[in-house]
Amino acid sequence: MLLTVIAFVVALGVLIAVHEYGHYRVAVACGVKVERFSVGFGKALFRWQPKRQHPGQQTEFVIGLFPLGGYVKMLDEREGPVAPEERHRAFNTQPLRSRAAIVAAGPIANLLLAVALYTAVNWIGVQEPVAKLGRPVAASLAEAAGLRGGEHITRAGFGGDLSPVDSFEDLRWRMTRGALDGHDLTLEIAGEGGKQARTVVLPLSRMETRDADPQMFRKIGVLAPLTRPEIGEVMADSAAERSGLRSGDVVRSIGGTAIVDGQQLREVIRASVDGDQPRVQPWHIERGGQPLTIDVKPEVRADGAAKVGRIGAFVGSAPEMVTVRQGVVGGIWHGMVRTWEVSALTVRMMVKMVVGEASLKNLSGPLTIADYAGKSASLGFTQYLVFLALISVSLGVLNLMPLPVLDGGHLMYYLWEGLTGKSVSDAWMGRLQRGGVALLLVMMSVALFNDITRLFG
């Protein structure tokens, strides 16, 4: 819990500080006087005023009690009287291009931060599972395409444009893009035993998915990377111990079903029930290199409204891992490409939610972000950097939305001013601001409801 709180606060602090620094730095460059730079709202926990600042600046820097936001307060005639000798330093007196640049600088700073974070991860390297497929889910797209489990995916792409697949996580990302965009994904499978590589097409365009959730991958049929179908730690007085299973046993088949990997083994165990009764089945295992057959009787447990089988043991070994690392130039290029891909996918999902082609369940709020922050931090430094990059992209794209209370809304005002030569009237500004606040509150309410449903539902 403490790690989650710390990771969440650090993430918010970094992302908000970078966003507001973008506004601040461009405002200073444009000659606008910045009176206050605040990260957080409410009571000031820390405040200071550096002695050495840019000419004409006496900016006060503040860290507020509540870290859910921040702001840069600039000299502006609309917010108070401005001395005649400083009028040229007021925000509202700047040319249109300067005002637009100052407003756009915040979201752009978040996108540049994402590029830097993805680049750092590419340079440092991250341990990820090799792109070897586990047994596909029955009656899924993967099974219908001819995948059986154990395939090593070396390249993938949309149409005939195939590129190397670095890891299983890289493959998952491509499947997510294909499913949400309705594009078929071509997979190149490495040949074994001197055989030629072959290609398989995942018909993701047939999917009618509205949510980027685990059920989407269940429909695709690819849930996890290939793992050895091995029994790990066996709990005392469990179904596994009573049946005679031991740590290190490798499961080859259950009944008449050949077992390929750990994920499939877990699925078969879950399905080993008949109503409220366990289904006893012969397990053909390998122990110390010797074949052995054991009758296993699982325990029946409730999983929501369903009844599933459990054996009380860790099932499946760790997947084969690979270190994904890029060179100096390659790391920067991949960082830019990933930021663009995540930004484009985020925009498309937002548009789909607006027109009703995607579910509002895809909206996430602070509880989900905090949960992911803690989980990513527990997995290691590089995973936490990936999380920060993803949230930074989301924050940048969100702020570019044309809502009046966001940076994108102000950019729309400036677009109107540029096209008509007239600024938006105060009356219309007030109406649009109220409408934007109402819409933002609705979005926040939906996101919070989704958070509670995910975490406690």
KOLMIGU-525996 format. One record per residue (C-alpha): residue number from 1; residue in one letter; x, y, z. Coordinates in steps of 0.1 Angstrom, whole numbers. Layout:
# KOLMIGU-525996
DRENSE, NUM, A, X, Y, Z .
...
This chain:
# KOLMIGU-525996
DRENSE, 1, M, 0, 0, 0 .
DRENSE, 2, L, 28, 24, 9 .
DRENSE, 3, L, 46, 17, -23 .
DRENSE, 4, T, 14, 24, -43 .
DRENSE, 5, V, 9, 58, -26 .
DRENSE, 6, I, 46, 68, -31 .
DRENSE, 7, A, 46, 56, -67 .
DRENSE, 8, F, 14, 75, -74 .
DRENSE, 9, V, 25, 107, -58 .
DRENSE, 10, V, 59, 106, -75 .
DRENSE, 11, A, 42, 99, -109 .
DRENSE, 12, L, 17, 128, -105 .
DRENSE, 13, G, 44, 152, -93 .
DRENSE, 14, V, 67, 144, -122 .
DRENSE, 15, L, 40, 146, -149 .
DRENSE, 16, I, 24, 177, -136 .
DRENSE, 17, A, 57, 195, -131 .
DRENSE, 18, V, 68, 187, -166 .
DRENSE, 19, H, 35, 198, -180 .
DRENSE, 20, E, 35, 231, -162 .
DRENSE, 21, Y, 72, 236, -169 .
DRENSE, 22, G, 64, 235, -206 .
DRENSE, 23, H, 39, 264, -202 .
DRENSE, 24, Y, 64, 283, -180 .
DRENSE, 25, R, 95, 279, -202 .
DRENSE, 26, V, 77, 290, -234 .
DRENSE, 27, A, 60, 319, -215 .
DRENSE, 28, V, 94, 331, -203 .
DRENSE, 29, A, 109, 327, -238 .
DRENSE, 30, C, 80, 348, -252 .
DRENSE, 31, G, 87, 376, -227 .
DRENSE, 32, V, 56, 370, -206 .
DRENSE, 33, K, 59, 376, -168 .
DRENSE, 34, V, 52, 344, -148 .
DRENSE, 35, E, 40, 353, -112 .
DRENSE, 36, R, 36, 317, -98 .
DRENSE, 37, F, 46, 282, -108 .
DRENSE, 38, S, 26, 257, -87 .
DRENSE, 39, V, 26, 219, -86 .
DRENSE, 40, G, -5, 209, -66 .
DRENSE, 41, F, -34, 230, -51 .
DRENSE, 42, G, -44, 240, -16 .
DRENSE, 43, K, -22, 250, 12 .
DRENSE, 44, A, 14, 256, 2 .
DRENSE, 45, L, 38, 230, 17 .
DRENSE, 46, F, 69, 247, 2 .
DRENSE, 47, R, 74, 280, -15 .
DRENSE, 48, W, 106, 297, -27 .
DRENSE, 49, Q, 117, 324, -51 .
DRENSE, 50, P, 151, 318, -67 .
DRENSE, 51, K, 175, 347, -66 .
DRENSE, 52, R, 187, 341, -101 .
DRENSE, 53, Q, 159, 343, -127 .
DRENSE, 54, H, 154, 354, -162 .
DRENSE, 55, P, 153, 392, -167 .
DRENSE, 56, G, 120, 406, -156 .
DRENSE, 57, Q, 109, 375, -138 .
DRENSE, 58, Q, 101, 372, -100 .
DRENSE, 59, T, 84, 339, -102 .
DRENSE, 60, E, 73, 322, -70 .
DRENSE, 61, F, 76, 284, -70 .
DRENSE, 62, V, 50, 265, -49 .
DRENSE, 63, I, 43, 228, -40 .
DRENSE, 64, G, 7, 225, -28 .
DRENSE, 65, L, -9, 201, -4 .
DRENSE, 66, F, -31, 183, -30 .
DRENSE, 67, P, -10, 170, -60 .
DRENSE, 68, L, -40, 165, -84 .
DRENSE, 69, G, -30, 193, -107 .
DRENSE, 70, G, -10, 225, -110 .
DRENSE, 71, Y, -9, 258, -127 .
DRENSE, 72, V, 13, 286, -141 .
DRENSE, 73, K, -1, 321, -132 .
DRENSE, 74, M, 10, 347, -157 .
DRENSE, 75, L, 6, 385, -157 .
DRENSE, 76, D, -28, 391, -174 .
DRENSE, 77, E, -51, 422, -176 .
DRENSE, 78, R, -81, 399, -175 .
DRENSE, 79, E, -72, 388, -140 .
DRENSE, 80, G, -62, 421, -124 .
DRENSE, 81, P, -47, 455, -130 .
DRENSE, 82, V, -14, 457, -148 .
DRENSE, 83, A, 10, 486, -145 .
DRENSE, 84, P, 14, 504, -179 .
DRENSE, 85, E, 52, 498, -179 .
DRENSE, 86, E, 46, 460, -177 .
DRENSE, 87, R, 17, 458, -201 .
DRENSE, 88, H, 40, 444, -228 .
DRENSE, 89, R, 47, 415, -205 .
DRENSE, 90, A, 11, 405, -200 .
DRENSE, 91, F, -2, 372, -215 .
DRENSE, 92, N, -33, 388, -231 .
DRENSE, 93, T, -12, 414, -250 .
DRENSE, 94, Q, 10, 389, -268 .
DRENSE, 95, P, 5, 380, -305 .
DRENSE, 96, L, -17, 351, -313 .
DRENSE, 97, R, 12, 328, -322 .
DRENSE, 98, S, 29, 334, -288 .
DRENSE, 99, R, -3, 327, -268 .
DRENSE, 100, A, -9, 295, -288 .
DRENSE, 101, A, 27, 284, -283 .
DRENSE, 102, I, 25, 289, -246 .
DRENSE, 103, V, -8, 270, -243 .
DRENSE, 104, A, 4, 241, -265 .
DRENSE, 105, A, 37, 238, -247 .
DRENSE, 106, G, 23, 219, -217 .
DRENSE, 107, P, 9, 189, -236 .
DRENSE, 108, I, 39, 189, -259 .
DRENSE, 109, A, 62, 187, -229 .
DRENSE, 110, N, 43, 156, -217 .
DRENSE, 111, L, 47, 140, -252 .
DRENSE, 112, L, 84, 149, -252 .
DRENSE, 113, L, 88, 134, -217 .
DRENSE, 114, A, 72, 102, -230 .
DRENSE, 115, V, 97, 101, -258 .
DRENSE, 116, A, 125, 105, -233 .
DRENSE, 117, L, 112, 78, -210 .
DRENSE, 118, Y, 107, 53, -238 .
DRENSE, 119, T, 141, 61, -251 .
DRENSE, 120, A, 156, 56, -216 .
DRENSE, 121, V, 139, 22, -213 .
DRENSE, 122, N, 152, 12, -248 .
DRENSE, 123, W, 188, 22, -237 .
DRENSE, 124, I, 186, 5, -203 .
DRENSE, 125, G, 169, -26, -216 .
DRENSE, 126, V, 140, -45, -200 .
DRENSE, 127, Q, 135, -82, -194 .
DRENSE, 128, E, 104, -94, -212 .
DRENSE, 129, P, 90, -129, -222 .
DRENSE, 130, V, 101, -143, -255 .
DRENSE, 131, A, 73, -142, -281 .
DRENSE, 132, K, 65, -179, -278 .
DRENSE, 133, L, 27, -186, -277 .
DRENSE, 134, G, 10, -206, -251 .
DRENSE, 135, R, -19, -229, -260 .
DRENSE, 136, P, -47, -207, -275 .
DRENSE, 137, V, -81, -205, -259 .
DRENSE, 138, A, -106, -230, -273 .
DRENSE, 139, A, -128, -216, -302 .
DRENSE, 140, S, -108, -184, -303 .
DRENSE, 141, L, -94, -166, -334 .
DRENSE, 142, A, -59, -179, -327 .
DRENSE, 143, E, -71, -215, -327 .
DRENSE, 144, A, -92, -210, -358 .
DRENSE, 145, A, -61, -196, -375 .
DRENSE, 146, G, -43, -228, -369 .
DRENSE, 147, L, -22, -219, -338 .
DRENSE, 148, R, -17, -247, -314 .
DRENSE, 149, G, 8, -233, -288 .
DRENSE, 150, G, 46, -233, -288 .
DRENSE, 151, E, 50, -212, -319 .
DRENSE, 152, H, 78, -186, -318 .
DRENSE, 153, I, 67, -154, -335 .
DRENSE, 154, T, 97, -137, -351 .
DRENSE, 155, R, 80, -110, -372 .
DRENSE, 156, A, 45, -94, -374 .
DRENSE, 157, G, 27, -66, -391 .
DRENSE, 158, F, -4, -54, -408 .
DRENSE, 159, G, -7, -63, -445 .
DRENSE, 160, G, 26, -72, -460 .
DRENSE, 161, D, 47, -49, -439 .
DRENSE, 162, L, 63, -73, -413 .
DRENSE, 163, S, 88, -61, -387 .
DRENSE, 164, P, 107, -80, -360 .
DRENSE, 165, V, 89, -89, -328 .
DRENSE, 166, D, 111, -81, -299 .
DRENSE, 167, S, 91, -99, -272 .
DRENSE, 168, F, 57, -112, -261 .
DRENSE, 169, E, 48, -77, -248 .
DRENSE, 170, D, 56, -63, -283 .
DRENSE, 171, L, 33, -89, -298 .
DRENSE, 172, R, 5, -80, -273 .
DRENSE, 173, W, 8, -43, -282 .
DRENSE, 174, R, 4, -52, -319 .
DRENSE, 175, M, -26, -74, -312 .
DRENSE, 176, T, -42, -45, -292 .
DRENSE, 177, R, -37, -21, -321 .
DRENSE, 178, G, -51, -46, -346 .
DRENSE, 179, A, -82, -55, -325 .
DRENSE, 180, L, -91, -19, -317 .
DRENSE, 181, D, -85, -6, -352 .
DRENSE, 182, G, -101, -37, -370 .
DRENSE, 183, H, -69, -47, -389 .
DRENSE, 184, D, -58, -83, -394 .
DRENSE, 185, L, -23, -91, -380 .
DRENSE, 186, T, 1, -113, -400 .
DRENSE, 187, L, 24, -134, -379 .
DRENSE, 188, E, 56, -151, -391 .
DRENSE, 189, I, 64, -183, -372 .
DRENSE, 190, A, 100, -195, -370 .
DRENSE, 191, G, 106, -229, -386 .
DRENSE, 192, E, 118, -258, -365 .
DRENSE, 193, G, 140, -287, -374 .
DRENSE, 194, G, 151, -272, -407 .
DRENSE, 195, K, 116, -263, -418 .
DRENSE, 196, Q, 108, -230, -435 .
DRENSE, 197, A, 92, -201, -416 .
DRENSE, 198, R, 55, -198, -423 .
DRENSE, 199, T, 29, -171, -419 .
DRENSE, 200, V, -5, -171, -402 .
DRENSE, 201, V, -31, -143, -403 .
DRENSE, 202, L, -50, -134, -371 .
DRENSE, 203, P, -84, -121, -384 .
DRENSE, 204, L, -87, -94, -359 .
DRENSE, 205, S, -110, -74, -382 .
DRENSE, 206, R, -137, -99, -374 .
DRENSE, 207, M, -137, -89, -337 .
DRENSE, 208, E, -164, -65, -324 .
DRENSE, 209, T, -145, -54, -294 .
DRENSE, 210, R, -154, -22, -275 .
DRENSE, 211, D, -131, -26, -245 .
DRENSE, 212, A, -93, -30, -242 .
DRENSE, 213, D, -96, -56, -214 .
DRENSE, 214, P, -86, -92, -207 .
DRENSE, 215, Q, -117, -104, -224 .
DRENSE, 216, M, -103, -90, -256 .
DRENSE, 217, F, -73, -112, -254 .
DRENSE, 218, R, -95, -142, -245 .
DRENSE, 219, K, -114, -136, -278 .
DRENSE, 220, I, -81, -134, -297 .
DRENSE, 221, G, -70, -165, -278 .
DRENSE, 222, V, -35, -154, -268 .
DRENSE, 223, L, -34, -149, -231 .
DRENSE, 224, A, 2, -156, -220 .
DRENSE, 225, P, 36, -166, -233 .
DRENSE, 226, L, 47, -202, -234 .
DRENSE, 227, T, 56, -216, -200 .
DRENSE, 228, R, 67, -251, -190 .
DRENSE, 229, P, 36, -270, -177 .
DRENSE, 230, E, 53, -277, -144 .
DRENSE, 231, I, 40, -280, -108 .
DRENSE, 232, G, 57, -255, -85 .
DRENSE, 233, E, 53, -252, -47 .
DRENSE, 234, V, 26, -275, -34 .
DRENSE, 235, M, 6, -262, -4 .
DRENSE, 236, A, 2, -284, 27 .
DRENSE, 237, D, -31, -305, 28 .
DRENSE, 238, S, -41, -293, -7 .
DRENSE, 239, A, -57, -313, -35 .
DRENSE, 240, A, -23, -315, -52 .
DRENSE, 241, E, -6, -330, -21 .
DRENSE, 242, R, -35, -354, -14 .
DRENSE, 243, S, -33, -366, -50 .
DRENSE, 244, G, 4, -372, -49 .
DRENSE, 245, L, 17, -343, -70 .
DRENSE, 246, R, 51, -329, -62 .
DRENSE, 247, S, 70, -298, -70 .
DRENSE, 248, G, 89, -303, -102 .
DRENSE, 249, D, 64, -326, -119 .
DRENSE, 250, V, 59, -318, -156 .
DRENSE, 251, V, 24, -325, -168 .
DRENSE, 252, R, 22, -340, -203 .
DRENSE, 253, S, -15, -347, -206 .
DRENSE, 254, I, -48, -348, -185 .
DRENSE, 255, G, -73, -374, -196 .
DRENSE, 256, G, -71, -373, -234 .
DRENSE, 257, T, -59, -337, -236 .
DRENSE, 258, A, -22, -330, -244 .
DRENSE, 259, I, -8, -302, -222 .
DRENSE, 260, V, 14, -278, -240 .
DRENSE, 261, D, 21, -250, -215 .
DRENSE, 262, G, 13, -237, -180 .
DRENSE, 263, Q, -15, -214, -191 .
DRENSE, 264, Q, -34, -243, -207 .
DRENSE, 265, L, -28, -264, -176 .
DRENSE, 266, R, -44, -237, -155 .
DRENSE, 267, E, -74, -235, -178 .
DRENSE, 268, V, -78, -273, -177 .
DRENSE, 269, I, -77, -274, -139 .
DRENSE, 270, R, -103, -246, -137 .
DRENSE, 271, A, -126, -266, -160 .
DRENSE, 272, S, -122, -299, -140 .
DRENSE, 273, V, -156, -296, -124 .
DRENSE, 274, D, -191, -311, -131 .
DRENSE, 275, G, -215, -286, -116 .
DRENSE, 276, D, -206, -285, -79 .
DRENSE, 277, Q, -185, -317, -80 .
DRENSE, 278, P, -148, -321, -89 .
DRENSE, 279, R, -139, -342, -119 .
DRENSE, 280, V, -112, -369, -111 .
DRENSE, 281, Q, -89, -373, -141 .
DRENSE, 282, P, -57, -393, -148 .
DRENSE, 283, W, -27, -370, -151 .
DRENSE, 284, H, 2, -382, -171 .
DRENSE, 285, I, 33, -365, -157 .
DRENSE, 286, E, 71, -367, -159 .
DRENSE, 287, R, 89, -369, -126 .
DRENSE, 288, G, 127, -370, -127 .
DRENSE, 289, G, 127, -380, -163 .
DRENSE, 290, Q, 103, -410, -157 .
DRENSE, 291, P, 67, -412, -169 .
DRENSE, 292, L, 40, -415, -142 .
DRENSE, 293, T, 2, -415, -141 .
DRENSE, 294, I, -17, -401, -111 .
DRENSE, 295, D, -54, -396, -105 .
DRENSE, 296, V, -60, -360, -94 .
DRENSE, 297, K, -91, -348, -77 .
DRENSE, 298, P, -93, -310, -76 .
DRENSE, 299, E, -112, -289, -50 .
DRENSE, 300, V, -142, -269, -62 .
DRENSE, 301, R, -141, -232, -54 .
DRENSE, 302, A, -163, -202, -63 .
DRENSE, 303, D, -150, -177, -87 .
DRENSE, 304, G, -177, -151, -88 .
DRENSE, 305, A, -209, -169, -100 .
DRENSE, 306, A, -189, -198, -115 .
DRENSE, 307, K, -175, -229, -99 .
DRENSE, 308, V, -139, -237, -108 .
DRENSE, 309, G, -113, -263, -100 .
DRENSE, 310, R, -83, -256, -78 .
DRENSE, 311, I, -54, -279, -68 .
DRENSE, 312, G, -36, -257, -43 .
DRENSE, 313, A, -2, -255, -61 .
DRENSE, 314, F, 17, -230, -81 .
DRENSE, 315, V, 11, -240, -118 .
DRENSE, 316, G, 35, -232, -146 .
DRENSE, 317, S, 72, -222, -146 .
DRENSE, 318, A, 85, -187, -155 .
DRENSE, 319, P, 85, -180, -192 .
DRENSE, 320, E, 117, -178, -212 .
DRENSE, 321, M, 129, -142, -210 .
DRENSE, 322, V, 149, -119, -234 .
DRENSE, 323, T, 165, -85, -227 .
DRENSE, 324, V, 151, -60, -251 .
DRENSE, 325, R, 176, -32, -257 .
DRENSE, 326, Q, 182, -7, -284 .
DRENSE, 327, G, 213, 13, -294 .
DRENSE, 328, V, 216, 51, -291 .
DRENSE, 329, V, 199, 60, -324 .
DRENSE, 330, G, 176, 30, -324 .
DRENSE, 331, G, 165, 38, -288 .
DRENSE, 332, I, 155, 74, -297 .
DRENSE, 333, W, 137, 63, -329 .
DRENSE, 334, H, 118, 35, -311 .
DRENSE, 335, G, 109, 60, -284 .
DRENSE, 336, M, 94, 84, -309 .
DRENSE, 337, V, 76, 57, -327 .
DRENSE, 338, R, 61, 42, -296 .
DRENSE, 339, T, 50, 77, -284 .
DRENSE, 340, W, 33, 83, -318 .
DRENSE, 341, E, 16, 49, -318 .
DRENSE, 342, V, 3, 53, -282 .
DRENSE, 343, S, -9, 88, -290 .
DRENSE, 344, A, -27, 78, -322 .
DRENSE, 345, L, -43, 48, -305 .
DRENSE, 346, T, -55, 71, -276 .
DRENSE, 347, V, -70, 96, -300 .
DRENSE, 348, R, -88, 68, -319 .
DRENSE, 349, M, -102, 53, -287 .
DRENSE, 350, M, -114, 87, -276 .
DRENSE, 351, V, -132, 93, -309 .
DRENSE, 352, K, -147, 58, -308 .
DRENSE, 353, M, -160, 65, -273 .
DRENSE, 354, V, -176, 98, -285 .
DRENSE, 355, V, -194, 82, -314 .
DRENSE, 356, G, -204, 51, -294 .
DRENSE, 357, E, -181, 26, -311 .
DRENSE, 358, A, -161, 20, -279 .
DRENSE, 359, S, -173, 15, -244 .
DRENSE, 360, L, -169, 42, -217 .
DRENSE, 361, K, -154, 14, -196 .
DRENSE, 362, N, -121, 23, -212 .
DRENSE, 363, L, -119, 55, -192 .
DRENSE, 364, S, -97, 52, -161 .
DRENSE, 365, G, -94, 75, -131 .
DRENSE, 366, P, -70, 81, -102 .
DRENSE, 367, L, -77, 48, -84 .
DRENSE, 368, T, -67, 27, -114 .
DRENSE, 369, I, -37, 49, -121 .
DRENSE, 370, A, -26, 45, -85 .
DRENSE, 371, D, -30, 8, -87 .
DRENSE, 372, Y, -10, 5, -119 .
DRENSE, 373, A, 17, 28, -104 .
DRENSE, 374, G, 22, 5, -74 .
DRENSE, 375, K, 22, -26, -96 .
DRENSE, 376, S, 47, -12, -121 .
DRENSE, 377, A, 70, 1, -93 .
DRENSE, 378, S, 70, -34, -77 .
DRENSE, 379, L, 81, -49, -110 .
DRENSE, 380, G, 112, -27, -113 .
DRENSE, 381, F, 125, 6, -123 .
DRENSE, 382, T, 122, 1, -161 .
DRENSE, 383, Q, 85, -10, -158 .
DRENSE, 384, Y, 78, 21, -137 .
DRENSE, 385, L, 94, 42, -165 .
DRENSE, 386, V, 71, 25, -191 .
DRENSE, 387, F, 41, 33, -168 .
DRENSE, 388, L, 52, 70, -165 .
DRENSE, 389, A, 56, 72, -203 .
DRENSE, 390, L, 21, 58, -209 .
DRENSE, 391, I, 5, 82, -185 .
DRENSE, 392, S, 25, 111, -198 .
DRENSE, 393, V, 11, 104, -233 .
DRENSE, 394, S, -24, 101, -220 .
DRENSE, 395, L, -20, 134, -201 .
DRENSE, 396, G, -6, 152, -232 .
DRENSE, 397, V, -34, 138, -255 .
DRENSE, 398, L, -61, 145, -230 .
DRENSE, 399, N, -51, 181, -226 .
DRENSE, 400, L, -52, 186, -264 .
DRENSE, 401, M, -88, 176, -265 .
DRENSE, 402, P, -110, 206, -276 .
DRENSE, 403, L, -127, 210, -243 .
DRENSE, 404, P, -129, 247, -231 .
DRENSE, 405, V, -113, 240, -197 .
DRENSE, 406, L, -83, 222, -212 .
DRENSE, 407, D, -54, 235, -233 .
DRENSE, 408, G, -70, 221, -264 .
DRENSE, 409, G, -101, 243, -258 .
DRENSE, 410, H, -80, 274, -256 .
DRENSE, 411, L, -62, 264, -288 .
DRENSE, 412, M, -97, 262, -304 .
DRENSE, 413, Y, -104, 298, -293 .
DRENSE, 414, Y, -71, 309, -309 .
DRENSE, 415, L, -80, 290, -341 .
DRENSE, 416, W, -113, 309, -342 .
DRENSE, 417, E, -94, 342, -336 .
DRENSE, 418, G, -70, 333, -364 .
DRENSE, 419, L, -97, 325, -389 .
DRENSE, 420, T, -121, 354, -381 .
DRENSE, 421, G, -97, 381, -367 .
DRENSE, 422, K, -119, 384, -336 .
DRENSE, 423, S, -115, 368, -302 .
DRENSE, 424, V, -143, 348, -286 .
DRENSE, 425, S, -166, 371, -266 .
DRENSE, 426, D, -167, 370, -228 .
DRENSE, 427, A, -203, 358, -229 .
DRENSE, 428, W, -195, 328, -252 .
DRENSE, 429, M, -163, 322, -232 .
DRENSE, 430, G, -184, 319, -200 .
DRENSE, 431, R, -209, 295, -216 .
DRENSE, 432, L, -182, 273, -231 .
DRENSE, 433, Q, -163, 272, -199 .
DRENSE, 434, R, -194, 261, -179 .
DRENSE, 435, G, -202, 234, -205 .
DRENSE, 436, G, -166, 222, -205 .
DRENSE, 437, V, -165, 219, -167 .
DRENSE, 438, A, -198, 200, -167 .
DRENSE, 439, L, -185, 176, -194 .
DRENSE, 440, L, -152, 171, -176 .
DRENSE, 441, L, -171, 164, -143 .
DRENSE, 442, V, -191, 137, -161 .
DRENSE, 443, M, -160, 121, -176 .
DRENSE, 444, M, -143, 122, -141 .
DRENSE, 445, S, -174, 106, -126 .
DRENSE, 446, V, -175, 78, -152 .
DRENSE, 447, A, -138, 72, -147 .
DRENSE, 448, L, -141, 70, -110 .
DRENSE, 449, F, -171, 46, -113 .
DRENSE, 450, N, -150, 24, -136 .
DRENSE, 451, D, -121, 25, -111 .
DRENSE, 452, I, -144, 13, -83 .
DRENSE, 453, T, -159, -14, -105 .
DRENSE, 454, R, -125, -27, -115 .
DRENSE, 455, L, -109, -27, -81 .
DRENSE, 456, F, -139, -36, -58 .
DRENSE, 457, G, -165, -50, -82 .
